[in-house]
Amino acid sequence: MTDIKELQSQAELFNDLVNREIKVWMVRRGEDLLTLAAKTGISKSKLSRSVYRSEGSLPVRDLKTICAALNVDMTVIVSAADNAMREQVGAPLTDAQLAAQILARAEAAKQAGYALAAHPADEIITEDPASA
């Protein structure tokens, strides 16, 4: 189970990744902090604190305003941050690592009275073969 500190850490990481994407789009659009502040109506100091120093999270309405000023859909920034987070937090397992995890859990399940059944990915089984 995920604890509170881990959730906070993940939230902070996601916030940092969103801020990184905002900075990427600022560079792509040739915007600096002063220009973005003028276009959004968000103070330069608030933008600096939230986007550059990651002090607190950026409210959604401010993110929408920033995205509109940068002429980028908010989902593009959030999706890029989400993808980056998945790469950092949940690196894909190799087949050997996945097999080891399955086997480790299978032994515990077997001791608890469960049976493990594996099926090819291209074949979907809708009935329990044991009951047939």
N, CA and C atoms as an extended XYZ file, in Angstrom:
396
Properties=species:S:1:pos:R:3:atomname:S:1:resname:S:1:resid:I:1 pbc="F F F"
N         0.841       -1.187        0.000 N   MET     1
C         0.000        0.000        0.000 CA  MET     1
C         0.884        1.249        0.000 C   MET     1
N         0.474        2.238       -0.730 N   THR     2
C         1.226        3.479       -0.843 CA  THR     2
C         0.952        4.351        0.375 C   THR     2
N         2.005        4.854        1.001 N   ASP     3
C         1.799        5.701        2.164 CA  ASP     3
C         1.754        7.176        1.765 C   ASP     3
N         1.399        8.007        2.730 N   ILE     4
C         1.209        9.446        2.487 CA  ILE     4
C         2.488       10.108        1.970 C   ILE     4
N         3.628        9.786        2.570 N   LYS     5
C         4.883       10.414        2.147 CA  LYS     5
C         5.219       10.065        0.699 C   LYS     5
N         4.948        8.820        0.313 N   GLU     6
C         5.215        8.419       -1.067 CA  GLU     6
C         4.293        9.159       -2.028 C   GLU     6
N         3.021        9.316       -1.649 N   LEU     7
C         2.078       10.066       -2.487 CA  LEU     7
C         2.501       11.520       -2.621 C   LEU     7
N         2.943       12.114       -1.508 N   GLN     8
C         3.411       13.498       -1.554 CA  GLN     8
C         4.631       13.623       -2.454 C   GLN     8
N         5.523       12.661       -2.343 N   SER     9
C         6.724       12.663       -3.174 CA  SER     9
C         6.364       12.551       -4.654 C   SER     9
N         5.403       11.685       -4.970 N   GLN    10
C         4.969       11.533       -6.359 CA  GLN    10
C         4.271       12.793       -6.859 C   GLN    10
N         3.484       13.425       -5.991 N   ALA    11
C         2.804       14.669       -6.374 CA  ALA    11
C         3.825       15.773       -6.650 C   ALA    11
N         4.855       15.856       -5.811 N   GLU    12
C         5.899       16.857       -6.018 CA  GLU    12
C         6.665       16.588       -7.315 C   GLU    12
N         6.937       15.318       -7.582 N   LEU    13
C         7.618       14.959       -8.826 CA  LEU    13
C         6.767       15.352      -10.027 C   LEU    13
N         5.469       15.038       -9.976 N   PHE    14
C         4.585       15.387      -11.087 CA  PHE    14
C         4.541       16.900      -11.279 C   PHE    14
N         4.461       17.640      -10.181 N   ASN    15
C         4.466       19.100      -10.242 CA  ASN    15
C         5.748       19.601      -10.914 C   ASN    15
N         6.892       19.035      -10.537 N   ASP    16
C         8.168       19.425      -11.148 CA  ASP    16
C         8.182       19.130      -12.646 C   ASP    16
N         7.605       17.991      -13.021 N   LEU    17
C         7.586       17.609      -14.437 CA  LEU    17
C         6.655       18.507      -15.254 C   LEU    17
N         5.530       18.914      -14.661 N   VAL    18
C         4.640       19.872      -15.337 CA  VAL    18
C         5.383       21.192      -15.530 C   VAL    18
N         6.069       21.644      -14.489 N   ASN    19
C         6.834       22.892      -14.585 CA  ASN    19
C         7.919       22.794      -15.651 C   ASN    19
N         8.567       21.638      -15.731 N   ARG    20
C         9.593       21.436      -16.759 CA  ARG    20
C         8.986       21.564      -18.154 C   ARG    20
N         7.805       20.985      -18.337 N   GLU    21
C         7.138       21.067      -19.643 CA  GLU    21
C         6.743       22.504      -19.974 C   GLU    21
N         6.305       23.247      -18.981 N   ILE    22
C         5.978       24.663      -19.211 CA  ILE    22
C         7.226       25.396      -19.704 C   ILE    22
N         8.366       25.146      -19.049 N   LYS    23
C         9.615       25.802      -19.454 CA  LYS    23
C        10.020       25.388      -20.871 C   LYS    23
N         9.808       24.119      -21.205 N   VAL    24
C        10.103       23.649      -22.568 CA  VAL    24
C         9.270       24.432      -23.575 C   VAL    24
N         7.985       24.594      -23.277 N   TRP    25
C         7.105       25.316      -24.205 CA  TRP    25
C         7.406       26.810      -24.227 C   TRP    25
N         7.882       27.354      -23.123 N   MET    26
C         8.298       28.757      -23.129 CA  MET    26
C         9.458       28.950      -24.108 C   MET    26
N        10.407       28.029      -24.079 N   VAL    27
C        11.549       28.105      -24.998 CA  VAL    27
C        11.074       27.930      -26.436 C   VAL    27
N        10.209       26.955      -26.674 N   ARG    28
C         9.696       26.711      -28.029 CA  ARG    28
C         8.981       27.933      -28.586 C   ARG    28
N         8.288       28.634      -27.718 N   ARG    29
C         7.522       29.807      -28.161 CA  ARG    29
C         8.320       31.106      -28.057 C   ARG    29
N         9.532       31.031      -27.542 N   GLY    30
C        10.364       32.223      -27.425 CA  GLY    30
C         9.876       33.191      -26.358 C   GLY    30
N         9.253       32.653      -25.329 N   GLU    31
C         8.712       33.493      -24.251 CA  GLU    31
C         9.658       33.502      -23.056 C   GLU    31
N         9.806       34.659      -22.438 N   ASP    32
C        10.527       34.714      -21.173 CA  ASP    32
C         9.511       34.954      -20.059 C   ASP    32
N         9.982       34.964      -18.846 N   LEU    33
C         9.101       35.095      -17.690 CA  LEU    33
C         8.316       36.402      -17.701 C   LEU    33
N         8.972       37.480      -18.064 N   LEU    34
C         8.322       38.792      -18.085 CA  LEU    34
C         7.200       38.841      -19.121 C   LEU    34
N         7.458       38.308      -20.306 N   THR    35
C         6.446       38.295      -21.367 CA  THR    35
C         5.276       37.403      -20.986 C   THR    35
N         5.592       36.226      -20.414 N   LEU    36
C         4.531       35.313      -20.004 CA  LEU    36
C         3.675       35.941      -18.906 C   LEU    36
N         4.304       36.646      -17.993 N   ALA    37
C         3.556       37.325      -16.934 CA  ALA    37
C         2.612       38.364      -17.533 C   ALA    37
N         3.092       39.108      -18.512 N   ALA    38
C         2.256       40.125      -19.155 CA  ALA    38
C         1.086       39.490      -19.898 C   ALA    38
N         1.339       38.370      -20.589 N   LYS    39
C         0.280       37.710      -21.355 CA  LYS    39
C        -0.767       37.037      -20.470 C   LYS    39
N        -0.336       36.550      -19.316 N   THR    40
C        -1.252       35.775      -18.465 CA  THR    40
C        -1.916       36.593      -17.370 C   THR    40
N        -1.298       37.696      -16.994 N   GLY    41
C        -1.815       38.452      -15.858 CA  GLY    41
C        -1.386       37.847      -14.529 C   GLY    41
N        -0.548       36.826      -14.582 N   ILE    42
C         0.004       36.217      -13.370 CA  ILE    42
C         1.321       36.928      -13.092 C   ILE    42
N         1.531       37.324      -11.852 N   SER    43
C         2.733       38.099      -11.550 CA  SER    43
C         4.005       37.312      -11.861 C   SER    43
N         5.040       38.068      -12.209 N   LYS    44
C         6.329       37.456      -12.527 CA  LYS    44
C         6.848       36.672      -11.330 C   LYS    44
N         6.677       37.217      -10.137 N   SER    45
C         7.186       36.531       -8.942 CA  SER    45
C         6.440       35.219       -8.689 C   SER    45
N         5.119       35.222       -8.921 N   LYS    46
C         4.355       33.983       -8.733 CA  LYS    46
C         4.770       32.940       -9.761 C   LYS    46
N         4.941       33.352      -11.023 N   LEU    47
C         5.402       32.423      -12.057 CA  LEU    47
C         6.785       31.876      -11.715 C   LEU    47
N         7.657       32.748      -11.260 N   SER    48
C         9.008       32.331      -10.907 CA  SER    48
C         8.986       31.319       -9.763 C   SER    48
N         8.184       31.609       -8.741 N   ARG    49
C         8.090       30.695       -7.588 CA  ARG    49
C         7.513       29.345       -7.979 C   ARG    49
N         6.432       29.367       -8.750 N   SER    50
C         5.758       28.105       -9.054 CA  SER    50
C         6.437       27.333      -10.180 C   SER    50
N         6.809       27.998      -11.263 N   VAL    51
C         7.350       27.293      -12.428 CA  VAL    51
C         8.851       27.035      -12.303 C   VAL    51
N         9.609       28.014      -11.851 N   TYR    52
C        11.064       27.859      -11.817 CA  TYR    52
C        11.596       27.273      -10.517 C   TYR    52
N        10.940       27.569       -9.404 N   ARG    53
C        11.445       27.067       -8.124 CA  ARG    53
C        10.564       25.975       -7.524 C   ARG    53
N         9.457       25.658       -8.180 N   SER    54
C         8.523       24.615       -7.719 CA  SER    54
C         8.136       24.787       -6.255 C   SER    54
N         7.861       26.023       -5.881 N   GLU    55
C         7.396       26.301       -4.522 CA  GLU    55
C         5.874       26.256       -4.529 C   GLU    55
N         5.325       25.133       -4.157 N   GLY    56
C         3.876       24.955       -4.199 CA  GLY    56
C         3.439       24.517       -5.581 C   GLY    56
N         2.225       24.022       -5.636 N   SER    57
C         1.719       23.555       -6.926 CA  SER    57
C         0.998       24.688       -7.656 C   SER    57
N         0.954       24.559       -8.946 N   LEU    58
C         0.315       25.543       -9.810 CA  LEU    58
C        -1.181       25.249       -9.871 C   LEU    58
N        -2.032       26.206       -9.529 N   PRO    59
C        -3.476       25.960       -9.652 CA  PRO    59
C        -3.853       25.663      -11.106 C   PRO    59
N        -4.858       24.832      -11.291 N   VAL    60
C        -5.282       24.430      -12.634 CA  VAL    60
C        -5.657       25.642      -13.476 C   VAL    60
N        -6.330       26.617      -12.889 N   ARG    61
C        -6.728       27.796      -13.677 CA  ARG    61
C        -5.498       28.549      -14.178 C   ARG    61
N        -4.425       28.595      -13.366 N   ASP    62
C        -3.185       29.241      -13.819 CA  ASP    62
C        -2.526       28.426      -14.921 C   ASP    62
N        -2.559       27.103      -14.788 N   LEU    63
C        -2.000       26.248      -15.835 CA  LEU    63
C        -2.751       26.450      -17.147 C   LEU    63
N        -4.084       26.541      -17.068 N   LYS    64
C        -4.888       26.799      -18.275 CA  LYS    64
C        -4.509       28.141      -18.899 C   LYS    64
N        -4.348       29.148      -18.068 N   THR    65
C        -3.994       30.486      -18.543 CA  THR    65
C        -2.616       30.483      -19.202 C   THR    65
N        -1.666       29.808      -18.570 N   ILE    66
C        -0.311       29.717      -19.121 CA  ILE    66
C        -0.330       28.983      -20.459 C   ILE    66
N        -1.063       27.881      -20.500 N   CYS    67
C        -1.154       27.105      -21.751 CA  CYS    67
C        -1.774       27.933      -22.873 C   CYS    67
N        -2.801       28.695      -22.544 N   ALA    68
C        -3.429       29.554      -23.557 CA  ALA    68
C        -2.431       30.593      -24.063 C   ALA    68
N        -1.653       31.175      -23.148 N   ALA    69
C        -0.661       32.178      -23.543 CA  ALA    69
C         0.449       31.567      -24.398 C   ALA    69
N         0.766       30.296      -24.147 N   LEU    70
C         1.805       29.614      -24.921 CA  LEU    70
C         1.248       28.932      -26.167 C   LEU    70
N        -0.073       29.025      -26.332 N   ASN    71
C        -0.751       28.412      -27.473 CA  ASN    71
C        -0.467       26.907      -27.559 C   ASN    71
N        -0.640       26.241      -26.420 N   VAL    72
C        -0.469       24.787      -26.349 CA  VAL    72
C        -1.617       24.233      -25.507 C   VAL    72
N        -2.165       23.122      -25.941 N   ASP    73
C        -3.252       22.492      -25.198 CA  ASP    73
C        -2.719       21.973      -23.864 C   ASP    73
N        -3.472       22.181      -22.812 N   MET    74
C        -3.052       21.757      -21.484 CA  MET    74
C        -2.790       20.251      -21.432 C   MET    74
N        -3.569       19.477      -22.191 N   THR    75
C        -3.377       18.024      -22.165 CA  THR    75
C        -2.014       17.621      -22.719 C   THR    75
N        -1.452       18.424      -23.595 N   VAL    76
C        -0.119       18.129      -24.135 CA  VAL    76
C         0.916       18.209      -23.014 C   VAL    76
N         0.828       19.244      -22.208 N   ILE    77
C         1.776       19.424      -21.103 CA  ILE    77
C         1.571       18.352      -20.041 C   ILE    77
N         0.325       18.114      -19.664 N   VAL    78
C         0.038       17.128      -18.620 CA  VAL    78
C         0.411       15.720      -19.089 C   VAL    78
N         0.119       15.394      -20.343 N   SER    79
C         0.469       14.069      -20.873 CA  SER    79
C         1.978       13.862      -20.916 C   SER    79
N         2.702       14.880      -21.324 N   ALA    80
C         4.164       14.773      -21.364 CA  ALA    80
C         4.724       14.577      -19.955 C   ALA    80
N         4.174       15.305      -18.994 N   ALA    81
C         4.608       15.143      -17.603 CA  ALA    81
C         4.256       13.751      -17.086 C   ALA    81
N         3.070       13.270      -17.440 N   ASP    82
C         2.642       11.934      -17.024 CA  ASP    82
C         3.559       10.864      -17.615 C   ASP    82
N         3.885       10.993      -18.893 N   ASN    83
C         4.788       10.028      -19.531 CA  ASN    83
C         6.167       10.045      -18.882 C   ASN    83
N         6.672       11.234      -18.592 N   ALA    84
C         7.979       11.351      -17.941 CA  ALA    84
C         7.939       10.733      -16.549 C   ALA    84
N         6.821       10.918      -15.858 N   MET    85
C         6.694       10.347      -14.517 CA  MET    85
C         6.662        8.823      -14.576 C   MET    85
N         5.928        8.293      -15.532 N   ARG    86
C         5.871        6.827      -15.682 CA  ARG    86
C         7.263        6.256      -15.948 C   ARG    86
N         8.050        6.970      -16.733 N   GLU    87
C         9.411        6.515      -17.012 CA  GLU    87
C        10.267        6.529      -15.752 C   GLU    87
N        10.093        7.550      -14.916 N   GLN    88
C        10.914        7.673      -13.715 CA  GLN    88
C        10.442        6.772      -12.582 C   GLN    88
N         9.139        6.703      -12.385 N   VAL    89
C         8.592        5.969      -11.244 CA  VAL    89
C         8.382        4.501      -11.566 C   VAL    89
N         7.833        4.221      -12.712 N   GLY    90
C         7.482        2.850      -13.049 CA  GLY    90
C         8.219        2.354      -14.263 C   GLY    90
N         9.517        2.182      -14.123 N   ALA    91
C        10.287        1.669      -15.248 CA  ALA    91
C         9.767        0.283      -15.620 C   ALA    91
N         9.641        0.001      -16.915 N   PRO    92
C         9.116       -1.292      -17.333 CA  PRO    92
C        10.015       -2.439      -16.868 C   PRO    92
N         9.388       -3.542      -16.533 N   LEU    93
C        10.122       -4.722      -16.091 CA  LEU    93
C        10.576       -5.542      -17.291 C   LEU    93
N        11.719       -6.186      -17.137 N   THR    94
C        12.135       -7.143      -18.156 CA  THR    94
C        11.286       -8.397      -17.980 C   THR    94
N        11.291       -9.277      -18.973 N   ASP    95
C        10.538      -10.525      -18.862 CA  ASP    95
C        10.998      -11.333      -17.654 C   ASP    95
N        12.307      -11.360      -17.416 N   ALA    96
C        12.848      -12.123      -16.290 CA  ALA    96
C        12.384      -11.537      -14.957 C   ALA    96
N        12.366      -10.189      -14.843 N   GLN    97
C        11.905       -9.551      -13.611 CA  GLN    97
C        10.424       -9.818      -13.376 C   GLN    97
N         9.631       -9.741      -14.441 N   LEU    98
C         8.203      -10.005      -14.327 CA  LEU    98
C         7.955      -11.452      -13.917 C   LEU    98
N         8.664      -12.383      -14.545 N   ALA    99
C         8.511      -13.802      -14.203 CA  ALA    99
C         8.878      -14.043      -12.745 C   ALA    99
N         9.953      -13.414      -12.274 N   ALA   100
C        10.365      -13.578      -10.875 CA  ALA   100
C         9.294      -13.054       -9.924 C   ALA   100
N         8.684      -11.909      -10.249 N   GLN   101
C         7.621      -11.370       -9.400 CA  GLN   101
C         6.406      -12.284       -9.385 C   GLN   101
N         6.039      -12.804      -10.550 N   ILE   102
C         4.880      -13.699      -10.632 CA  ILE   102
C         5.134      -14.964       -9.826 C   ILE   102
N         6.321      -15.541       -9.995 N   LEU   103
C         6.638      -16.772       -9.272 CA  LEU   103
C         6.690      -16.547       -7.765 C   LEU   103
N         7.214      -15.411       -7.342 N   ALA   104
C         7.262      -15.109       -5.908 CA  ALA   104
C         5.855      -14.991       -5.336 C   ALA   104
N         4.976      -14.354       -6.066 N   ARG   105
C         3.594      -14.223       -5.599 CA  ARG   105
C         2.853      -15.555       -5.692 C   ARG   105
N         3.188      -16.350       -6.701 N   ALA   106
C         2.513      -17.635       -6.891 CA  ALA   106
C         2.773      -18.560       -5.715 C   ALA   106
N         3.996      -18.564       -5.212 N   GLU   107
C         4.320      -19.431       -4.075 CA  GLU   107
C         3.507      -19.030       -2.847 C   GLU   107
N         3.406      -17.736       -2.603 N   ALA   108
C         2.603      -17.265       -1.466 CA  ALA   108
C         1.131      -17.608       -1.672 C   ALA   108
N         0.645      -17.461       -2.886 N   ALA   109
C        -0.758      -17.779       -3.178 CA  ALA   109
C        -1.010      -19.272       -3.026 C   ALA   109
N        -0.058      -20.082       -3.466 N   LYS   110
C        -0.191      -21.538       -3.364 CA  LYS   110
C        -0.272      -21.955       -1.894 C   LYS   110
N         0.551      -21.339       -1.062 N   GLN   111
C         0.533      -21.640        0.369 CA  GLN   111
C        -0.790      -21.224        0.993 C   GLN   111
N        -1.429      -20.221        0.414 N   ALA   112
C        -2.721      -19.760        0.926 CA  ALA   112
C        -3.877      -20.575        0.353 C   ALA   112
N        -3.573      -21.557       -0.513 N   GLY   113
C        -4.611      -22.426       -1.039 CA  GLY   113
C        -5.099      -22.083       -2.429 C   GLY   113
N        -4.425      -21.172       -3.114 N   TYR   114
C        -4.817      -20.796       -4.466 CA  TYR   114
C        -3.975      -21.545       -5.488 C   TYR   114
N        -4.483      -21.656       -6.701 N   ALA   115
C        -3.732      -22.260       -7.799 CA  ALA   115
C        -3.405      -21.177       -8.813 C   ALA   115
N        -2.259      -21.292       -9.448 N   LEU   116
C        -1.840      -20.324      -10.457 CA  LEU   116
C        -2.065      -20.920      -11.835 C   LEU   116
N        -2.698      -20.166      -12.697 N   ALA   117
C        -2.903      -20.597      -14.080 CA  ALA   117
C        -2.411      -19.500      -14.999 C   ALA   117
N        -1.681      -19.879      -16.031 N   ALA   118
C        -1.178      -18.911      -17.009 CA  ALA   118
C        -1.716      -19.274      -18.379 C   ALA   118
N        -2.052      -18.254      -19.148 N   HIS   119
C        -2.620      -18.466      -20.476 CA  HIS   119
C        -1.892      -17.580      -21.468 C   HIS   119
N        -1.755      -18.027      -22.712 N   PRO   120
C        -1.119      -17.175      -23.727 CA  PRO   120
C        -1.884      -15.860      -23.890 C   PRO   120
N        -1.154      -14.799      -24.162 N   ALA   121
C        -1.772      -13.475      -24.274 CA  ALA   121
C        -2.734      -13.372      -25.444 C   ALA   121
N        -2.540      -14.165      -26.492 N   ASP   122
C        -3.411      -14.056      -27.656 CA  ASP   122
C        -4.675      -14.905      -27.532 C   ASP   122
N        -4.803      -15.622      -26.433 N   GLU   123
C        -5.980      -16.460      -26.229 CA  GLU   123
C        -6.664      -16.035      -24.935 C   GLU   123
N        -7.908      -15.628      -25.043 N   ILE   124
C        -8.655      -15.197      -23.869 CA  ILE   124
C        -9.549      -16.342      -23.421 C   ILE   124
N        -9.409      -16.739      -22.181 N   ILE   125
C       -10.209      -17.831      -21.639 CA  ILE   125
C       -11.279      -17.223      -20.754 C   ILE   125
N       -12.520      -17.528      -21.066 N   THR   126
C       -13.630      -16.939      -20.319 CA  THR   126
C       -14.232      -17.894      -19.303 C   THR   126
N       -13.851      -19.170      -19.361 N   GLU   127
C       -14.367      -20.148      -18.406 CA  GLU   127
C       -13.210      -20.766      -17.650 C   GLU   127
N       -13.495      -21.232      -16.461 N   ASP   128
C       -12.500      -21.926      -15.667 CA  ASP   128
C       -12.327      -23.323      -16.246 C   ASP   128
N       -11.135      -23.670      -16.770 N   PRO   129
C       -10.937      -24.980      -17.379 CA  PRO   129
C       -11.157      -26.121      -16.384 C   PRO   129
N       -10.957      -25.878      -15.103 N   ALA   130
C       -11.128      -26.924      -14.099 CA  ALA   130
C       -12.592      -27.318      -13.938 C   ALA   130
N       -13.502      -26.401      -14.219 N   SER   131
C       -14.930      -26.696      -14.035 CA  SER   131
C       -15.558      -27.305      -15.277 C   SER   131
N       -14.825      -27.396      -16.371 N   ALA   132
C       -15.367      -27.932      -17.628 CA  ALA   132
C       -15.438      -29.439      -17.616 C   ALA   132
